[in-house]
Amino acid sequence: MHFMFEAVGIKSVKEKIGVLVKALRSRDGLTQEQLAEQLNVSRITIQNLEAGKNPTIDTVLKVLQHFDLLAGFDNYIGGEIDNNSHESLY
């Protein structure tokens, strides 16, 4: 089977998360230090996140919550669970 699109890689997604975090932080006029303080993480954690360097799921979830994106992410996951949960007919 040949696909007309490239497979999505983990590195690419981490980089996109970093770009998104930097854009959201900049939009709100926050420095890395200010965002780090608000999330109770180090500035280096935010710097690494924005650089696409192996963020923890906790850090990503804190950022999503801070920028009011956690509910949308949770809804997406819930939808995927619903779409992929097939009750046995037996």
C-alpha positions as CSV (number, residue, x, y, z in Angstrom):
1,M,0.0,0.0,0.0
2,H,1.4,3.4,-1.0
3,F,0.4,6.5,0.9
4,M,0.2,10.0,-0.5
5,F,1.5,11.5,2.7
6,E,4.5,11.2,4.9
7,A,4.2,9.3,8.2
8,V,4.2,11.6,11.2
9,G,7.3,11.2,13.4
10,I,7.7,11.7,17.1
11,K,10.5,14.2,16.6
12,S,8.3,16.3,14.3
13,V,5.4,16.3,16.8
14,K,7.8,17.3,19.6
15,E,9.1,20.2,17.5
16,K,5.5,21.3,16.7
17,I,4.6,21.2,20.3
18,G,7.6,23.4,21.0
19,V,6.6,25.9,18.3
20,L,3.0,26.0,19.7
21,V,4.2,26.6,23.2
22,K,6.5,29.4,22.1
23,A,3.7,31.0,20.1
24,L,1.2,30.8,23.0
25,R,3.8,32.1,25.5
26,S,4.7,35.0,23.2
27,R,1.0,35.7,22.4
28,D,0.4,36.2,26.2
29,G,3.6,38.3,26.6
30,L,5.3,35.8,28.9
31,T,9.0,35.1,29.2
32,Q,10.2,31.5,29.6
33,E,10.9,32.3,33.2
34,Q,7.4,33.7,33.8
35,L,5.7,30.6,32.3
36,A,8.0,28.3,34.2
37,E,7.1,30.0,37.5
38,Q,3.4,29.8,36.7
39,L,3.7,26.1,35.9
40,N,6.1,25.4,38.8
41,V,8.8,24.0,36.5
42,S,12.3,25.3,35.6
43,R,13.0,27.8,32.9
44,I,15.3,25.1,31.3
45,T,12.2,22.8,31.2
46,I,10.4,25.4,29.1
47,Q,13.5,26.1,27.0
48,N,13.8,22.4,26.3
49,L,10.1,22.0,25.6
50,E,10.2,24.8,23.0
51,A,13.3,23.2,21.4
52,G,11.4,19.9,21.0
53,K,13.7,18.2,23.5
54,N,11.9,15.3,25.2
55,P,9.2,16.9,27.3
56,T,7.5,14.9,29.9
57,I,3.8,14.2,29.5
58,D,3.2,16.1,32.8
59,T,4.9,19.2,31.3
60,V,2.9,19.0,28.1
61,L,-0.3,18.6,30.1
62,K,0.5,21.5,32.4
63,V,1.1,23.7,29.4
64,L,-2.2,22.6,27.7
65,Q,-4.0,23.3,31.0
66,H,-2.4,26.7,31.4
67,F,-3.4,27.8,27.9
68,D,-6.9,26.3,28.2
69,L,-6.3,23.6,25.7
70,L,-6.5,20.6,28.0
71,A,-10.2,20.1,27.7
72,G,-9.9,19.9,23.9
73,F,-7.1,17.4,24.2
74,D,-9.1,15.4,26.7
75,N,-12.2,15.5,24.3
76,Y,-10.0,14.3,21.4
77,I,-8.7,11.3,23.5
78,G,-12.2,10.5,24.7
79,G,-13.4,10.5,21.1
80,E,-10.6,8.2,20.0
81,I,-11.5,5.8,22.9
82,D,-15.1,5.9,21.8
83,N,-14.2,5.3,18.2
84,N,-11.9,2.4,19.0
85,S,-13.9,0.6,21.7
86,H,-16.0,-2.2,20.3
87,E,-18.1,-4.0,22.8
88,S,-18.3,-7.7,22.2
89,L,-21.6,-9.0,20.9
90,Y,-21.1,-12.2,22.9
